[in-house]
Amino acid sequence: MGDGVSWASIRTQLAARLALIAGIGQVHDRQRFSVGKPGSPQFDGVFLVGGRLNCWMVTRVRRRSAPVDGEAGRELTHSVLILGLYGFWDLASTGTVFDDLVDLVADDLRDGDRTLGGACVSVGEVDAQLSIGSLQGLAENFHLAQLRFDVVEVV
Amino acid sequence: MSLYPTDKQLAVGQAAVTWVATLAPVIALGLVSNRIHPGMTGGNVPRPPDPVVQCPRLMWGFEKSSNVGRPNAGVSFKWGLVAVYQRRQVPGQAHQELLLADLLALENCFLGQFNPEPLQEAGCDFVMPIEVKILPELDHPTREPRLRVSCGQIVFGLEARQG
């Protein structure tokens, strides 16, 4: 299997896993951008659910390849970044809702099938960073999660 | 495990690999791989990148060689043959006990017979397990517990005549 094919399979599997988690909104297997401004059908169709920002994107920030001692194959490590964006709405206590959502994602990746249906050898532990973001034209701030972990495969 | 083996050492090593593979206690280990491993150089013990697929396995390598002169008996040489055994851990199991049991099963194949016939035919005069050692367990880069590997080795001392 070529490297490009294997990463395609991994990101597809990751996106599919995310989509199964209760409360997760839009899920994309790549970073998305919209030329439309917030409120436009282009923007809202990509990032919003029920009128609120709730979007998760799977992307890869690093790719490392290493030979395997005495073997023909190579060990390929994909450093994955999942970006989670969630509209900030204080009255709805979105701070805790989002915290819980991040826990669900991290726990699912650790406790679920770590081979991603056989697409990789293993998914590593998740390092989650949480912060608040804002976007010009967007009426509300948003919670931002950056979930980083490695996915290792042998090719 | 840094020695580049002579033809005779290689032949004896290969004979040992082939012979143990036919023995019931070794067959019972369910080895995925049993071979002289090119990664066993300079004391290196290769980590299986995919322990689910690659374990349990037995990797053989060579170590230190020395000549022994005996009056009226020509020159012999002694060397070490190292068998590194790797076994994937299953969370909840008694890893060390299982590893040691497997290593002792392998060692027992050589005890009581100082020179198994296939090794004799390859030119070996004497073989004996001289050390059984538990090596540090190997963590997978993702630190997933089910991919942790128990590791141990048996060092065999061998002797053969020059030529």
Interface residues (C-beta under 8 A of the other chain):
Chain A: V68 D69 G70 E71 G73 E75 T77 R114 V121 S122 V123 G124 E125 D150 V151 V152 V154
Chain B: H37 P38 G39 M40 N44 P46 R47 P49 D50 V52 M59 H140 P141 T142 R143 E144 L147
